[in-house]
Amino acid sequence: MKTLGIIWRVMVGIKDFLVLCLLALFFIGISALLSSAKPAHVPDGSALVLALDGAIVDQASETSPLDAASGGMAGEVQARDLVRAIDHAAADDRIKAIVLQLDGFMGGGQANLASVADALARFRKAGKPVHAWATAYGDDSWYLAAGASQLWVSPMGGVVLTGPGGSRLYFARALEKLQIDVNVFRVGTYKSFVEPFTRSSASPEAKAADQALAGSLWTSWQADARRLRPKANIAAYINELPQRIGKFGGDGAKAALDAGLVDQIGSRDAFDAAMIKLVGQDELDDWGHFTGVGLDDYLSVIGNDKGGDAVGVVYVTGNIVDGEAPRGTAGSTTIRLALEDALEKHDNIKALVVRVDSGGGSVTASEEIRAALLAAKADGLPVIASFGPVAASGGYWVGTAADEIYAQPSTITGSIGVFAILPSFPRALNDLGINSDGVKTTPYSGEPDVIAGLSPQVRTVLQMGVEDVYRRFLGVVSTARKLPVAEVDRIAQGRVWAGTQAQQLRLVDKFGGLDAAVAAAAAKAGIKGDVQVIDIEKPIPAWQQALTGLGAAETEEQARDPWARAVQASRLRLLATARDFGWLAAGKGATMQALCVECTMAGSPRPAAARDAETLLGRLLQSSR
């Protein structure tokens, strides 16, 4: 039997090796095929076609070859790529219009949407039209399309606006029934990450803070919407939605047209016909029969190398974790090494912008990134922070390294607080007839003991550690923002603020997107004329770039299939959930966290707080088995 087992393991090893070889050959073949393809071309008088299938993010995530082979690549479009393409197209005589195709759009953080909407407004100011089409619109897709010259909707669709907010799950009663103890150590009245595990509903303090944040974000959203589309009667539309739809016999598209939320009702074929009249017939039949160029092709044509002095942009995106991590997650070692490598290779980098879109994570990882930025600053490089949709907890910690902080009115900011959480299972195991026993040489031998439960000494030490980190956090913010520690403590306590309040509280300096931060960094460094931007981040693997290019070449029939798009959107959401909160499933004990879960309520298109809580509950239950 032992010999048979060895033979079986050898056969399985050979099989796995052959599968990996086949995958490698597959990706090499795709890369070779694409590299030998005809160079991208921008036809005269064409449309820049922005078919946004997936989410708008600050940094595209990295996936594994096995996930890609099984169809698990998440669709993501980087906000910086969109803004760069739109701004370049505004001055490009070959581009006559922009076409937004939003059927597969999965949303984006409000701050990133604002940056893209501003770029579209600059495009229209250059005298060029923007046309948008979708089967139906939600908050994010309508916001992006609101400034269009002509906003189309399918006769079978409509516009549904909900505003930020929602519910999360609370597990205290379930955990009590399972007799699982959740040991919580925190500082901050509003640090509500732990509440789903200790309460059956939100605390009054957390609920009030969340309501204030949601209200501020919704006010900002409505103000932008009124500016982008003054004729739209949004408040009346939302307040009277059943009556307005009922007025047209349940026809949501006609109700949206009547409220000024859309300009035209028409099928995809009708929209394509209108675009043919605008930009002409496409002989290659790539964009619904009208002449156009896609985002990836256009970016490959226009390039990004302006030469001369440069501003380096360091991306801190997603959960902040210790060590190395793939794109879409802020691995402290990965970011530090990328920064050190970029400064060594590019002596023309004269200033830095740290672009933050993160609700935080590990305290030690946040400090490692901040220290790397301070080291560059000590070498004479100005550092400007640019806050994206979310810059909270550990994300804000990183931003304190900057000389100046730029944010958007909708940027979710603050959450200056710290917590640690650790499950233990003495009651559950005792009911199963399982007990623990052993010997100690000190009160801390074998601690923290999740089987027998945490000792009083360990509880005290952990709480003192959390309080010490909080004091350090207050000190870091106090020094960076030139505020008294007592004032920082008053506005901290784990409280989350929208950008408008954050500026009033002096947590940020100015409003503006990434482009404004780059301009400020260049000015501080004394750079004149055009500024070259060097992205400092882990590069997208070549094989993933190849597959992305291949995916962009889907047939028109596939692109027009609403059922296929719906299935794809559902799969991408599931993948995003598994990816972004994998750190919880792989957690190692009670690490100090500066993390803001409520920030996902209206931040980047990352999983919501309820899904985060569900993931951690799964970890607790798994540990109890």
Residue pairs with C-beta under 8 A, 6 or more apart in sequence:
23 65
23 66
23 69
26 69
27 65
27 543
27 546
27 547
30 543
30 546
30 547
30 550
31 542
31 543
31 546
34 546
34 549
34 550
39 300
39 301
40 293
40 296
40 297
40 298
40 300
40 301
41 293
41 297
41 301
42 92
42 94
42 95
42 293
42 297
42 298
42 301
43 94
43 282
43 291
43 293
44 93
44 94
45 94
45 96
45 279
45 280
45 291
46 94
46 95
46 96
46 279
46 280
46 291
46 292
46 293
47 95
47 96
47 97
47 98
47 99
47 131
47 275
47 278
47 279
47 287
47 290
47 291
47 292
47 293
48 85
48 86
48 89
48 95
48 97
48 98
48 99
48 292
48 293
48 295
48 298
49 98
49 99
49 101
49 287
49 292
49 293
49 294
49 295
50 82
50 85
50 86
50 98
50 99
50 100
50 101
50 295
51 101
51 104
51 294
51 295
51 559
52 77
52 100
52 101
52 102
52 104
52 105
52 144
53 75
53 104
53 105
53 565
53 568
54 74
54 75
54 76
54 77
54 104
54 105
54 106
54 572
55 74
55 75
55 76
55 77
55 105
55 106
55 107
55 108
55 572
55 576
55 604
55 605
56 76
56 77
56 78
56 79
56 82
56 107
56 108
56 109
56 112
56 113
56 116
56 605
57 76
57 77
57 78
57 79
57 108
57 109
57 112
57 317
57 328
57 357
57 604
57 605
58 78
58 79
58 80
58 109
58 112
58 315
58 317
58 355
58 357
58 388
58 389
58 604
59 78
59 315
59 317
59 318
59 327
59 328
59 357
59 537
60 76
60 77
60 78
60 327
60 328
60 540
61 74
61 76
61 318
61 326
61 327
61 328
61 329
61 579
62 326
62 327
62 328
62 538
62 540
62 541
62 544
63 72
63 73
63 74
63 326
63 544
65 543
67 73
67 575
68 543
68 544
68 547
71 571
72 571
72 575
73 544
73 547
73 548
73 551
74 572
74 575
74 576
74 579
75 104
75 106
75 568
75 572
77 295
79 108
79 112
79 115
79 116
79 388
79 514
80 514
80 535
81 295
81 299
82 116
82 119
82 295
83 115
83 116
83 119
83 513
83 514
83 515
84 299
84 302
84 304
85 295
85 298
85 299
85 302
86 98
86 116
86 119
86 120
86 122
86 123
87 119
87 122
87 123
88 298
88 302
89 95
89 98
89 123
89 128
89 298
90 122
90 123
90 125
90 126
90 128
91 126
92 302
95 128
95 293
96 128
96 278
96 279
97 128
97 129
97 130
97 131
97 275
97 278
97 279
98 120
98 123
98 128
98 129
98 130
98 131
99 130
99 131
99 132
99 133
99 275
99 287
99 290
99 292
100 130
100 131
100 132
100 133
100 144
100 145
100 148
101 132
101 133
101 134
102 132
102 133
102 134
102 137
102 141
102 144
102 145
103 133
103 134
103 135
103 562
103 565
104 565
104 568
104 569
105 134
105 140
105 141
105 144
106 569
106 572
106 573
106 605
107 138
107 139
107 140
107 141
107 605
108 116
108 140
108 144
108 389
108 604
108 605
109 357
109 388
109 389
109 390
109 410
109 602
109 603
109 604
109 605
110 143
110 217
110 220
110 221
110 389
110 408
110 410
110 602
110 603
111 387
111 388
111 389
111 407
111 408
111 410
111 411
111 499
111 513
112 357
112 388
112 389
112 604
113 140
113 143
113 144
114 224
114 408
114 409
114 410
114 513
115 408
115 513
115 514
115 515
116 144
117 143
117 144
117 146
117 147
117 224
117 228
118 513
120 130
120 144
120 147
120 148
121 147
121 228
123 130
124 130
124 147
124 149
129 149
129 150
129 278
130 147
130 148
130 149
130 150
131 148
131 149
131 150
131 152
131 271
131 274
131 275
131 278
132 144
132 145
132 148
132 150
132 151
132 152
133 152
133 153
133 154
133 266
133 268
133 271
134 141
134 145
134 152
134 153
134 154
134 157
135 153
135 154
135 156
135 157
135 562
136 153
136 154
136 157
136 158
136 159
136 160
136 252
137 145
137 153
137 157
137 158
137 159
137 160
137 256
137 261
137 262
138 159
138 160
138 161
138 162
139 161
139 162
139 163
139 221
142 159
142 161
142 261
143 221
143 224
143 225
143 228
145 151
146 225
146 228
146 229
146 232
147 228
147 229
148 263
150 263
150 264
150 274
151 229
151 261
151 262
151 263
151 264
152 262
152 263
152 264
152 265
152 266
152 271
153 159
153 253
153 256
153 257
153 262
153 264
153 265
153 266
154 253
154 265
154 266
154 267
154 268
155 253
155 265
155 266
155 267
156 253
157 252
157 253
158 245
158 251
158 252
158 253
158 255
158 256
159 237
159 252
159 256
159 261
159 262
160 252
161 234
161 237
161 238
163 214
163 218
163 221
163 238
164 214
164 217
164 218
164 221
164 601
164 602
165 214
165 601
166 601
166 608
166 610
167 610
168 196
168 202
168 608
168 609
168 610
168 613
169 196
169 610
169 613
169 614
169 617
170 195
170 196
170 199
170 200
170 201
170 202
170 613
171 196
171 197
171 613
171 617
172 196
172 197
172 198
172 199
172 200
173 200
174 617
175 181
175 182
175 197
175 617
175 620
178 428
178 621
178 624
179 425
179 427
179 428
179 431
180 423
180 424
180 425
180 427
180 428
180 620
180 621
180 624
181 423
181 424
181 425
181 426
181 427
181 453
182 194
182 197
182 198
182 421
182 422
182 423
182 620
183 421
183 422
183 423
183 424
183 454
183 459
183 462
183 590
184 194
184 197
184 198
184 419
184 420
184 421
185 419
185 420
185 421
185 459
185 462
185 463
185 465
185 466
185 590
186 193
186 194
186 417
186 418
186 419
186 420
186 466
186 494
187 417
187 418
187 419
187 466
187 467
187 469
187 470
187 494
188 416
188 417
188 418
188 419
188 470
188 492
188 493
188 494
188 495
189 205
189 493
189 494
189 495
190 205
190 206
190 209
190 415
190 417
190 493
190 494
190 495
190 496
191 415
191 417
191 418
191 419
191 493
191 494
192 202
192 203
192 205
192 206
192 209
192 210
192 494
192 597
192 598
193 419
193 421
193 593
193 595
193 596
193 597
193 598
194 419
194 421
195 202
195 203
195 206
196 609
196 613
196 617
197 421
197 613
197 616
197 617
197 620
202 210
206 598
209 495
209 496
209 598
210 496
210 598
210 601
213 412
213 496
213 497
213 498
213 598
213 601
213 602
214 601
214 602
216 497
216 498
216 500
216 501
217 410
217 412
217 498
217 602
220 409
220 410
220 498
220 499
220 500
221 410
222 234
222 235
225 232
225 234
226 232
226 234
229 260
229 261
231 260
232 259
232 260
232 261
233 259
233 260
234 259
234 261
236 259
237 244
237 255
237 256
237 259
237 261
241 255
244 255
244 258
244 259
245 251
245 252
245 255
247 255
247 258
248 254
248 255
248 258
253 262
253 265
254 265
256 262
257 263
257 264
257 265
266 274
268 288
268 560
271 288
272 288
272 289
272 290
273 289
275 287
275 288
275 290
275 292
276 289
276 290
278 290
279 290
279 291
279 292
280 290
280 291
281 289
281 290
281 291
282 289
282 290
282 291
282 292
285 556
286 292
286 294
286 556
287 294
288 556
288 560
293 301
294 552
296 548
296 549
296 552
297 552
304 532
304 533
305 532
306 530
306 531
306 532
307 532
308 348
308 527
308 529
308 530
308 531
308 532
309 348
309 350
309 522
309 525
309 527
309 531
309 532
310 346
310 348
310 349
310 350
310 531
310 532
310 533
310 534
311 349
311 350
311 351
311 352
311 353
311 518
311 521
311 522
311 525
311 527
311 531
311 532
311 533
311 534
312 339
312 342
312 343
312 346
312 349
312 351
312 352
312 353
312 533
312 534
312 535
312 536
313 352
313 353
313 354
313 355
313 386
313 514
313 518
313 533
313 534
313 535
313 536
314 335
314 338
314 339
314 352
314 353
314 354
314 355
314 373
314 536
314 537
315 335
315 355
315 535
315 536
315 537
316 330
316 335
316 354
316 355
316 356
316 357
316 358
316 369
316 395
316 398
317 327
317 328
317 329
317 330
317 355
317 356
317 357
317 358
318 328
318 329
318 330
318 357
318 358
318 580
318 606
319 329
319 330
319 358
319 359
319 360
319 361
319 580
319 581
319 583
319 595
320 330
320 332
320 358
320 360
320 361
320 362
320 365
320 366
320 369
320 394
320 395
320 398
321 329
321 330
321 331
321 332
321 361
321 362
321 365
321 583
322 331
322 332
322 333
322 362
322 364
322 365
322 368
323 331
323 332
323 333
323 334
323 365
324 331
324 333
324 334
325 331
325 334
326 538
327 537
327 538
327 540
328 579
328 580
329 580
329 583
330 358
330 361
330 365
330 369
331 365
332 362
332 364
332 365
332 366
332 368
332 369
333 368
334 538
335 369
335 372
335 537
336 368
336 369
336 372
338 536
338 537
338 538
339 352
339 372
339 373
339 376
339 536
340 372
342 349
342 534
342 536
343 349
343 376
343 379
343 381
346 534
348 532
349 381
349 534
350 381
350 382
350 522
350 525
350 526
350 527
351 381
351 382
351 383
351 384
351 521
351 522
351 524
351 525
351 527
352 373
352 376
352 377
352 381
352 382
352 383
352 384
352 521
352 536
353 383
353 384
353 385
353 386
353 514
353 517
353 518
353 521
354 373
354 383
354 384
354 385
354 386
354 398
354 399
354 401
354 402
355 386
355 388
355 514
355 517
356 385
356 386
356 387
356 388
356 390
356 391
356 395
356 396
356 398
356 399
357 387
357 388
357 389
357 390
357 391
357 395
357 603
357 604
358 390
358 391
358 392
358 394
358 395
358 398
359 390
359 392
359 393
359 394
359 395
359 412
359 415
359 595
359 596
359 597
359 599
359 600
359 603
359 606
360 366
360 392
360 393
360 394
360 395
360 396
360 397
360 415
360 593
360 594
360 595
360 596
361 393
361 394
361 583
361 593
361 594
361 595
362 394
362 591
362 592
362 593
362 594
363 394
363 397
363 418
363 469
363 591
363 592
363 593
363 594
364 592
365 394
366 394
366 395
366 397
366 398
366 594
367 397
369 398
370 397
370 398
370 400
370 401
370 476
373 383
373 398
373 401
373 402
374 401
376 383
377 383
377 401
377 403
381 525
382 403
382 521
382 524
382 525
383 401
383 402
383 403
383 521
384 402
384 403
384 404
384 405
384 406
384 517
384 518
384 520
384 521
384 524
385 391
385 398
385 399
385 401
385 402
385 404
385 405
385 406
385 517
386 406
386 407
386 512
386 513
386 514
386 516
386 517
386 518
387 395
387 399
387 405
387 406
387 407
387 408
387 411
387 413
387 499
387 508
388 408
388 411
388 514
388 604
389 408
389 410
389 411
389 412
389 603
389 604
390 411
390 412
390 596
390 599
390 600
390 603
390 604
391 399
391 407
391 411
391 412
391 413
392 412
392 413
392 414
392 415
392 496
392 596
392 599
393 415
393 416
393 417
393 593
393 594
393 595
393 596
393 599
394 593
394 594
394 595
395 596
396 413
396 414
396 415
396 416
396 477
396 507
397 473
397 476
397 594
399 405
400 476
400 477
400 479
400 480
400 481
401 480
402 480
403 524
404 509
404 510
404 520
405 507
405 508
405 509
405 510
406 508
406 509
406 510
406 511
406 512
406 513
406 516
406 517
406 520
407 413
407 499
407 502
407 503
407 508
407 510
407 511
407 512
408 499
408 511
408 512
408 513
409 498
409 499
409 500
409 511
410 498
410 499
410 602
411 498
411 499
411 502
411 508
412 496
412 497
412 498
412 499
412 596
412 599
412 601
412 602
412 603
413 496
413 497
413 498
413 499
413 502
413 507
413 508
414 491
414 492
414 495
414 496
414 497
414 502
414 507
415 494
415 495
415 496
415 594
415 596
415 598
415 599
416 473
416 474
416 477
416 488
416 491
416 492
416 493
416 494
416 495
416 594
417 470
417 473
417 492
417 493
417 494
417 495
417 594
418 466
418 469
418 470
418 473
418 592
418 593
418 594
419 466
419 592
419 593
419 595
420 462
420 465
420 466
420 590
420 591
420 592
420 593
421 590
421 593
421 616
422 448
422 450
422 454
422 462
422 589
422 590
423 450
423 619
423 620
423 623
423 624
424 448
424 449
424 450
424 451
424 452
424 453
424 454
425 450
425 451
425 623
425 624
426 436
426 451
426 452
426 453
428 624
429 435
429 436
429 451
436 449
436 451
436 452
438 446
439 445
440 446
443 455
443 457
443 458
444 455
444 457
444 458
444 461
447 454
447 455
447 457
447 458
448 454
448 458
448 462
448 589
448 590
449 455
449 458
450 623
454 462
462 590
465 592
466 592
469 592
469 594
473 492
473 594
474 485
474 488
474 489
474 492
475 485
477 483
477 488
477 492
477 507
478 484
478 485
478 487
478 488
481 488
481 506
481 507
483 506
491 497
491 505
491 507
494 596
496 596
496 598
496 599
497 505
497 507
499 508
499 511
502 508
503 509
503 510
503 511
510 516
510 520
512 520
518 531
518 533
519 531
522 531
540 548
558 564
576 605
576 606
576 607
577 607
577 611
577 615
580 606
580 607
581 607
581 611
581 612
581 615
581 616
584 612
584 615
584 616
584 619
585 615
585 618
585 619
587 619
597 609
597 612
597 613
598 609
600 606
600 607
600 608
600 609
600 612
601 608
601 609
